[in-house]
């Protein structure tokens, strides 16, 4: 079994992050930073907090959308637009190593947190931003969401059954990639700060992230002028590589080289496939993908899908079933990886939660704290900042901040 996360210091232990993000891209980035050992203080509006707290699906009163990306964080609830609230935000920012936000461009300055001004006061600070379309340009002030970016980037144009049936990816993949790219920029900036003492501003957008992951599909158009089309569940440029019918269930077969191709032909019981001149190269197999699929499926229906999976895996041909989420957590490999950890929320309820995906020195990340209730850690955060009990209570009484016991959360 994989090791549990060790008690020794993680790579980002001692790094403090002020998290001003909400929804998905920013919170995903800070969840990864938390997995790596950073201390994350999630600052939320006193008026309801992160918008995803109100998004389905729900477990009782708890948003599972929110829970899925806010592990390992502390929550403080602040009135962003009061003078005292803005002063508190600035004090917190200057006490941090990293500030990350995903407001519309210009809002940080309105909050008294202009990145250049912050760096002037604290040259070693890293300020990271995620926007919809970029900090400048004709769409910079336009609201952007994941599916909009999927559509505008070309991703939806190559995802679906055919050109008349285009689909979004089943998860907010652009939000996730935007968060990951932001994390990479933050880590690179922290590394450079160790060498130079200088911080940086880091920025990406949903549109930039979506274009960046187009890889060979985008390059195909740029270099050849060919507009890629959707191929359903088949790989756009490789064959056989996709979903194939068997006697009972569909399975995925992914042939990536000539040895795998020849081995596959032998295993399905028709070695002559490998000698067919129309299928002699990867390029030819892709050109004749329809004919190839028909011939393979005529052979694959002789056995159940799981039998084929076991045979192909034994021959080191990439293959696997198509799971529902009701099946995936029963898979032996998923169980072996201990991907699901149980944490206890502030109200005492149990939450089975997916851990982060990055292991360090053989140790899988441990979820150090359940996703916080709104304002759950307000008092602790402010006391760590140096405020006295009386000062904290004064901010609570003035409505500048709320603490969990005061909000009734």
C-alpha positions as CSV (number, residue, x, y, z in Angstrom):
1,X,0.0,0.0,0.0
2,X,1.2,3.6,-0.6
3,X,2.7,5.3,2.4
4,X,0.5,7.8,4.3
5,X,1.7,11.4,4.2
6,X,4.8,11.7,6.4
7,X,5.0,14.0,9.4
8,X,8.2,15.5,8.0
9,X,8.0,18.9,6.3
10,X,6.3,19.0,2.9
11,X,8.0,21.1,0.2
12,X,5.8,24.1,0.8
13,X,5.8,24.0,4.6
14,X,6.1,27.5,5.9
15,X,4.7,29.1,2.8
16,X,1.5,31.2,3.5
17,X,-1.1,31.8,0.9
18,X,-3.9,34.4,1.0
19,X,-6.6,32.9,-1.2
20,X,-9.1,35.4,-2.5
21,X,-10.5,33.0,-5.1
22,X,-13.9,31.4,-5.5
23,X,-15.6,28.9,-7.8
24,X,-13.2,26.4,-9.2
25,X,-10.0,27.5,-11.0
26,X,-8.4,29.4,-8.1
27,X,-9.6,27.0,-5.4
28,X,-8.2,24.1,-7.3
29,X,-4.8,25.8,-7.4
30,X,-4.8,26.5,-3.7
31,X,-6.0,22.9,-2.9
32,X,-2.9,21.6,-4.7
33,X,-0.7,24.1,-2.8
34,X,-2.2,22.9,0.4
35,X,-1.4,19.3,-0.5
36,X,2.2,20.4,-0.9
37,X,2.3,21.9,2.6
38,X,1.4,25.5,2.2
39,X,-0.9,27.2,4.7
40,X,-4.0,28.5,2.9
41,X,-6.2,31.2,4.3
42,X,-9.3,31.4,2.3
43,X,-10.8,34.9,2.5
44,X,-14.5,35.0,1.7
45,X,-17.1,37.7,1.6
46,X,-19.1,38.2,4.8
47,X,-22.2,38.1,2.6
48,X,-22.4,34.4,1.9
49,X,-18.8,33.5,1.1
50,X,-17.6,31.5,-2.0
51,X,-20.5,31.3,-4.5
52,X,-20.0,27.6,-4.8
53,X,-21.3,27.2,-1.2
54,X,-24.7,27.5,-2.8
55,X,-24.1,25.2,-5.8
56,X,-25.3,21.6,-6.0
57,X,-24.8,18.7,-5.4
58,X,-25.5,18.9,-1.7
59,X,-25.0,16.6,1.3
60,X,-27.5,18.0,3.7
61,X,-26.6,21.7,3.8
62,X,-23.1,21.1,2.6
63,X,-22.2,21.9,-1.1
64,X,-20.1,19.0,-2.4
65,X,-19.0,21.3,-5.3
66,X,-17.4,23.5,-2.7
67,X,-16.0,20.6,-0.6
68,X,-14.3,19.1,-3.6
69,X,-11.7,21.8,-4.0
70,X,-11.4,23.4,-0.6
71,X,-9.6,20.8,1.5
72,X,-6.8,21.8,3.8
73,X,-7.8,25.5,4.1
74,X,-8.9,27.9,6.8
75,X,-11.8,30.4,6.2
76,X,-12.1,34.0,7.3
77,X,-15.2,36.0,6.4
78,X,-14.5,39.7,5.7
79,X,-16.5,42.7,4.5
80,X,-14.4,43.4,1.4
81,X,-15.9,46.8,0.8
82,X,-15.7,48.4,4.2
83,X,-12.7,50.6,4.9
84,X,-11.7,48.4,7.9
85,X,-12.1,45.3,5.7
86,X,-9.9,46.6,3.0
87,X,-7.2,47.6,5.5
88,X,-7.4,44.1,7.0
89,X,-7.1,42.5,3.6
90,X,-4.0,44.5,2.8
91,X,-2.5,43.6,6.2
92,X,-3.1,39.9,5.5
93,X,-1.7,40.2,2.0
94,X,1.6,41.8,3.2
95,X,1.9,39.1,5.8
96,X,1.7,36.4,3.1
97,X,4.1,34.8,0.7
98,X,1.5,34.4,-2.0
99,X,-1.7,36.2,-2.9
100,X,-4.0,34.5,-5.4
101,X,-7.2,36.0,-6.8
102,X,-9.6,35.5,-9.7
103,X,-11.6,38.7,-9.7
104,X,-12.3,40.6,-12.9
105,X,-9.2,42.6,-13.9
106,X,-9.1,45.9,-11.9
107,X,-11.1,44.7,-8.9
108,X,-7.9,44.1,-6.9
109,X,-7.0,47.8,-7.2
110,X,-10.5,48.7,-6.1
111,X,-9.9,46.7,-3.0
112,X,-6.7,48.5,-2.3
113,X,-4.7,45.5,-3.4
114,X,-3.1,46.6,-6.6
115,X,-0.4,44.0,-7.3
116,X,2.3,46.5,-8.3
117,X,1.6,48.5,-5.1
118,X,1.8,45.3,-3.0
119,X,5.1,44.4,-4.6
120,X,6.4,47.9,-4.0
121,X,5.8,47.4,-0.2
122,X,6.8,43.7,-0.2
123,X,9.2,43.0,-3.1
124,X,9.3,39.2,-2.3
125,X,5.5,38.8,-2.6
126,X,4.0,36.5,-5.4
127,X,0.6,37.8,-6.7
128,X,-1.2,35.4,-8.9
129,X,-4.4,36.1,-11.0
130,X,-6.8,34.0,-13.0
131,X,-9.2,35.7,-15.3
132,X,-11.7,34.7,-18.0
133,X,-10.0,36.2,-21.0
134,X,-6.8,37.9,-19.9
135,X,-5.9,41.1,-18.1
136,X,-6.0,43.2,-21.3
137,X,-7.8,43.2,-24.6
138,X,-11.4,43.6,-25.8
139,X,-12.8,40.8,-23.7
140,X,-10.8,41.5,-20.5
141,X,-13.8,42.9,-18.6
142,X,-16.1,40.1,-19.9
143,X,-17.3,37.4,-17.5
144,X,-15.8,34.0,-18.5
145,X,-16.7,30.5,-17.4
146,X,-15.4,27.1,-18.2
147,X,-17.9,26.1,-20.9
148,X,-17.5,29.4,-22.6
149,X,-13.8,28.8,-22.8
150,X,-14.3,25.3,-24.0
151,X,-16.5,26.6,-26.8
152,X,-14.2,29.6,-27.8
153,X,-11.0,27.6,-27.7
154,X,-12.0,25.0,-30.2
155,X,-12.2,22.2,-27.6
156,X,-15.9,21.6,-28.1
157,X,-15.4,21.5,-31.8
158,X,-13.4,18.3,-31.5
159,X,-15.4,16.7,-28.7
160,X,-18.5,14.8,-29.7
161,X,-20.0,12.2,-31.9
162,X,-19.7,14.3,-35.1
163,X,-19.8,17.9,-36.3
164,X,-23.6,18.0,-35.6
165,X,-23.2,16.7,-32.1
166,X,-20.7,18.6,-30.2
167,X,-20.2,18.2,-26.4
168,X,-18.5,19.9,-23.5
169,X,-16.1,17.8,-21.5
170,X,-18.0,16.2,-18.6
171,X,-16.0,18.1,-16.0
172,X,-14.9,21.8,-15.9
173,X,-11.5,20.8,-17.4
174,X,-10.5,24.4,-18.4
175,X,-11.0,25.6,-14.8
176,X,-8.8,22.7,-13.6
177,X,-6.0,23.4,-16.1
178,X,-6.2,27.1,-15.4
179,X,-5.7,26.3,-11.7
180,X,-2.8,23.9,-12.5
181,X,-1.1,26.5,-14.7
182,X,-1.5,29.1,-12.0
183,X,0.1,26.7,-9.5
184,X,3.1,26.1,-11.8
185,X,3.6,29.9,-12.1
186,X,3.4,30.3,-8.3
187,X,5.9,27.5,-7.7
188,X,8.3,28.9,-10.3
189,X,8.1,32.4,-8.8
190,X,8.7,31.0,-5.3
191,X,11.8,29.2,-6.6
192,X,13.1,32.4,-8.2
193,X,12.5,34.3,-5.0
194,X,14.8,31.9,-3.2
195,X,17.5,32.8,-5.7
196,X,16.9,36.5,-6.1
197,X,14.6,37.7,-3.2
198,X,12.3,39.1,-5.8
199,X,8.6,38.2,-6.2
200,X,6.5,38.2,-9.3
201,X,3.0,38.7,-10.6
202,X,1.7,35.6,-12.2
203,X,-1.3,35.5,-14.5
204,X,-3.3,33.2,-16.8
205,X,-6.9,33.0,-18.0
206,X,-9.4,30.4,-18.9
207,X,-9.0,31.2,-22.6
208,X,-5.2,31.0,-22.6
209,X,-5.3,27.7,-20.7
210,X,-7.9,26.3,-23.1
211,X,-5.8,27.2,-26.1
212,X,-2.6,25.9,-24.5
213,X,-4.1,22.4,-24.1
214,X,-5.1,22.1,-27.8
215,X,-1.6,20.8,-28.4
216,X,-1.5,18.8,-31.7
217,X,-5.1,19.7,-32.6
218,X,-4.3,23.4,-32.6
219,X,-0.9,22.8,-34.2
220,X,-2.5,20.8,-36.9
221,X,-4.5,23.8,-38.0
222,X,-1.6,26.2,-37.6
223,X,0.8,24.1,-39.7
224,X,-1.5,22.5,-42.3
225,X,-4.7,24.6,-42.3
226,X,-6.7,21.5,-41.7
227,X,-9.6,22.1,-39.3
228,X,-9.9,19.1,-36.9
229,X,-13.3,17.4,-36.6
230,X,-14.7,15.3,-33.7
231,X,-14.1,11.6,-33.9
232,X,-16.4,10.4,-31.2
233,X,-14.6,8.0,-28.9
234,X,-11.9,7.3,-31.4
235,X,-8.5,8.9,-31.1
236,X,-8.3,11.7,-33.7
237,X,-5.0,10.6,-35.4
238,X,-4.3,7.0,-34.1
239,X,-5.9,3.6,-34.8
240,X,-6.9,1.3,-33.4
241,X,-7.3,3.6,-30.5
242,X,-10.7,4.1,-28.9
243,X,-13.8,2.3,-27.7
244,X,-14.7,-1.2,-29.0
245,X,-17.7,-3.5,-28.5
246,X,-17.2,-6.9,-26.9
247,X,-19.6,-9.7,-26.0
248,X,-21.0,-7.6,-23.1
249,X,-19.3,-4.3,-22.4
250,X,-17.4,-1.7,-24.4
251,X,-13.7,-1.5,-23.6
252,X,-10.9,1.0,-24.5
253,X,-8.0,-0.3,-26.6
254,X,-5.1,2.0,-27.3
255,X,-2.5,0.8,-29.7
256,X,0.5,3.1,-29.8
257,X,3.2,1.2,-31.7
258,X,3.8,-1.6,-34.2
259,X,4.6,-4.2,-31.6
260,X,1.3,-3.6,-29.8
261,X,-0.5,-3.7,-33.2
262,X,1.0,-7.1,-34.1
263,X,0.4,-8.5,-30.6
264,X,-3.2,-7.3,-30.7
265,X,-3.8,-9.1,-34.1
266,X,-2.5,-12.3,-32.6
267,X,-4.6,-12.1,-29.4
268,X,-7.9,-11.4,-31.2
269,X,-7.2,-14.5,-33.4
270,X,-6.5,-13.0,-36.8
271,X,-2.8,-12.6,-37.4
272,X,-3.5,-11.8,-41.0
273,X,-4.7,-8.4,-40.0
274,X,-1.1,-7.5,-39.4
275,X,-0.2,-8.5,-42.9
276,X,-3.0,-6.6,-44.6
277,X,-1.3,-3.9,-46.8
278,X,-4.1,-1.5,-46.2
279,X,-3.3,-1.6,-42.4
280,X,0.5,-1.9,-42.7
281,X,1.3,1.5,-41.1
282,X,-0.2,3.7,-38.5
283,X,-1.1,6.3,-41.1
284,X,-2.9,3.6,-43.2
285,X,-4.8,2.2,-40.2
286,X,-6.1,5.7,-39.4
287,X,-7.1,6.2,-43.0
288,X,-9.1,2.9,-42.8
289,X,-10.2,3.2,-39.2
290,X,-13.9,2.4,-40.0
291,X,-13.0,-0.9,-41.8
292,X,-10.5,-1.8,-39.1
293,X,-13.0,-1.2,-36.3
294,X,-15.6,-3.4,-37.9
295,X,-13.1,-6.3,-38.4
296,X,-11.8,-6.0,-34.8
297,X,-15.3,-5.9,-33.3
298,X,-16.3,-9.0,-35.3
299,X,-13.6,-10.8,-33.4
300,X,-14.0,-9.1,-30.0
301,X,-17.6,-10.2,-29.6
302,X,-16.3,-13.7,-29.0
303,X,-15.3,-12.9,-25.4
304,X,-16.5,-10.8,-22.5
305,X,-14.9,-7.4,-22.1
306,X,-13.0,-8.1,-18.9
307,X,-11.4,-11.2,-20.4
308,X,-10.1,-9.1,-23.3
309,X,-8.8,-6.5,-20.8
310,X,-6.9,-9.1,-18.9
311,X,-5.4,-10.6,-22.0
312,X,-4.4,-7.3,-23.5
313,X,-2.9,-6.0,-20.2
314,X,-0.8,-9.2,-19.9
315,X,0.6,-8.3,-23.3
316,X,1.2,-4.7,-22.2
317,X,-1.4,-3.3,-24.6
318,X,-3.0,-0.3,-23.0
319,X,-6.6,-1.2,-22.3
320,X,-9.4,-0.8,-19.7
321,X,-13.1,-0.7,-19.1
322,X,-15.3,2.4,-19.0
323,X,-16.4,2.9,-15.4
324,X,-19.3,4.8,-13.9
325,X,-18.4,6.7,-10.7
326,X,-20.3,4.0,-9.0
327,X,-17.7,1.5,-10.2
328,X,-14.5,3.4,-10.2
329,X,-14.1,3.5,-6.4
330,X,-14.4,-0.3,-6.3
331,X,-11.5,-0.8,-8.7
332,X,-8.6,-2.7,-7.0
333,X,-6.0,-0.2,-8.2
334,X,-8.0,2.8,-7.0
335,X,-8.4,1.2,-3.6
336,X,-4.7,0.4,-3.5
337,X,-3.9,4.1,-4.0
338,X,-6.0,5.1,-1.1
339,X,-7.5,8.0,-3.1
340,X,-10.4,8.5,-0.6
341,X,-9.7,9.9,2.8
342,X,-12.3,10.6,5.5
343,X,-12.3,14.0,7.3
344,X,-14.7,15.5,9.9
345,X,-16.3,18.8,9.2
346,X,-16.7,21.5,11.9
347,X,-20.3,20.4,12.5
348,X,-19.1,16.8,13.2
349,X,-20.3,15.3,9.9
350,X,-18.1,12.8,8.1
351,X,-16.9,13.6,4.6
352,X,-15.3,11.1,2.3
353,X,-13.0,13.2,0.2
354,X,-10.6,12.6,-2.7
355,X,-7.0,13.4,-1.8
356,X,-4.6,15.3,-4.0
357,X,-2.8,13.5,-6.8
358,X,0.9,14.3,-6.0
359,X,3.0,12.0,-3.8
360,X,6.2,13.3,-2.3
361,X,9.0,10.9,-1.4
362,X,6.6,8.0,-1.8
363,X,4.1,9.5,0.6
364,X,0.6,10.3,-0.7
365,X,-0.8,13.7,0.4
366,X,-2.8,13.8,3.6
367,X,-5.9,16.0,3.8
368,X,-4.9,18.1,6.8
369,X,-8.2,19.8,7.4
370,X,-11.7,19.4,6.2
371,X,-13.2,22.1,3.9
372,X,-14.0,24.9,6.2
373,X,-17.4,26.4,7.1
374,X,-17.7,30.1,6.3
375,X,-15.7,32.1,8.9
376,X,-14.8,28.9,10.7
377,X,-11.2,30.1,11.4
378,X,-11.7,33.9,11.5
379,X,-10.6,34.3,15.1
380,X,-7.6,31.9,14.7
381,X,-6.4,33.7,11.6
382,X,-6.6,37.2,13.1
383,X,-4.9,36.1,16.3
384,X,-2.1,34.6,14.2
385,X,-1.9,38.0,12.4
386,X,-1.2,39.6,15.8
387,X,-4.6,41.0,16.7
388,X,-5.7,40.7,20.4
389,X,-8.9,39.1,21.5
390,X,-10.4,42.6,22.1
391,X,-9.4,43.7,18.6
392,X,-10.9,40.7,17.0
393,X,-14.1,41.1,18.9
394,X,-14.2,44.7,17.9
395,X,-14.1,43.7,14.2
396,X,-16.8,41.1,14.8
397,X,-19.0,43.6,16.6
398,X,-18.5,46.2,13.9
399,X,-19.5,43.7,11.2
400,X,-16.1,43.9,9.5
401,X,-15.6,40.1,9.9
402,X,-17.8,37.2,11.0
403,X,-16.7,34.2,13.0
404,X,-18.5,30.9,12.7
405,X,-20.1,31.1,16.1
406,X,-21.4,34.6,15.3
407,X,-22.8,33.8,11.9
408,X,-24.5,30.6,13.0
409,X,-22.9,28.7,10.2
